[in-house]
Amino acid sequence: MLQIILTDEQAKVVASALKPVQVPDAQDKVLGWITPIWTEQDVAKAKQILASGEAWFTTEQVLARLGAGSQQSDGHGDVMN
């Protein structure tokens, strides 16, 4: 696999991007795009879910529940026996 090391400044831009980042060469020819992990839609959906007041669970809570089998959640992220 080929790899390009970004400068700290470039890495910050890519890490904080919510839209694809264009990667041009020195002559401004577009060589490719870096697609962010999270999009604006992902962030908006997460904010909507958090603001809804509906029950939600962390990955750790879901894995604990799957491993426990008989335990139940109270709907607010706390596991009850």
Backbone torsions as a table, in degrees:
resi	resn	phi	psi	omega
1	MET	NA	135.2	175.5
2	LEU	-81.2	151.0	-177.1
3	GLN	-142.8	140.3	174.3
4	ILE	-121.7	126.9	179.2
5	ILE	-87.4	123.1	178.4
6	LEU	-84.3	152.2	172.1
7	THR	-69.9	166.7	178.0
8	ASP	-58.7	-41.5	179.7
9	GLU	-63.6	-45.0	178.8
10	GLN	-63.6	-41.7	-180.0
11	ALA	-62.2	-38.7	177.9
12	LYS	-63.7	-41.8	178.7
13	VAL	-61.0	-48.1	-179.0
14	VAL	-64.9	-44.3	-176.9
15	ALA	-64.9	-30.6	-177.5
16	SER	-96.6	-2.4	-177.0
17	ALA	-70.5	138.4	173.9
18	LEU	-109.9	-3.3	176.8
19	LYS	-128.0	159.4	178.5
20	PRO	-56.9	144.4	-179.6
21	VAL	-105.8	124.6	179.1
22	GLN	-75.8	138.3	179.0
23	VAL	-118.8	99.0	179.1
24	PRO	-98.1	163.9	172.7
25	ASP	-89.9	-173.4	-176.9
26	ALA	-64.9	-22.4	178.3
27	GLN	-93.9	11.5	177.7
28	ASP	70.6	19.3	174.6
29	LYS	-82.3	126.8	-178.5
30	VAL	-72.1	121.0	-179.8
31	LEU	-96.7	-21.9	-179.6
32	GLY	172.8	-171.9	-178.4
33	TRP	-135.5	146.5	171.5
34	ILE	-108.4	119.5	-178.9
35	THR	-92.5	128.6	-179.2
36	PRO	-68.8	155.9	177.6
37	ILE	-69.2	-43.9	-179.4
38	TRP	-109.8	132.3	177.9
39	THR	-98.1	170.6	175.6
40	GLU	-58.1	-37.2	179.5
41	GLN	-65.8	-39.4	178.0
42	ASP	-61.6	-45.8	-179.1
43	VAL	-65.0	-43.7	179.3
44	ALA	-62.0	-42.4	179.7
45	LYS	-64.9	-42.1	178.6
46	ALA	-62.5	-42.5	178.2
47	LYS	-63.9	-39.7	179.1
48	GLN	-63.2	-44.4	-180.0
49	ILE	-64.1	-44.5	-179.8
50	LEU	-64.2	-37.7	-178.6
51	ALA	-76.6	-17.1	-174.8
52	SER	-71.5	-22.3	-177.2
53	GLY	80.7	-1.3	177.9
54	GLU	-70.4	156.1	178.3
55	ALA	-64.1	142.3	175.6
56	TRP	-145.2	161.0	-174.3
57	PHE	-137.4	144.8	175.2
58	THR	-77.5	164.0	176.5
59	THR	-58.4	-41.8	179.5
60	GLU	-59.5	-41.7	179.3
61	GLN	-66.1	-41.6	179.3
62	VAL	-64.0	-44.9	179.7
63	LEU	-64.5	-39.2	177.5
64	ALA	-63.5	-40.6	179.6
65	ARG	-65.6	-43.8	179.6
66	LEU	-63.6	-37.7	179.8
67	GLY	-74.3	-30.6	-175.9
68	ALA	-80.6	-31.4	178.0
69	GLY	71.9	-61.4	-173.3
70	SER	-93.9	-8.0	-179.7
71	GLN	-78.2	152.2	178.7
72	GLN	-126.5	155.5	177.9
73	SER	-97.6	153.0	176.7
74	ASP	-86.5	4.4	178.0
75	GLY	87.0	-2.0	179.8
76	HIS	-119.8	19.6	177.1
77	GLY	93.3	-4.5	179.1
78	ASP	-100.1	133.4	179.8
79	VAL	-87.9	130.9	177.8
80	MET	-110.0	150.5	175.2
81	ASN	-90.5	NA	NA
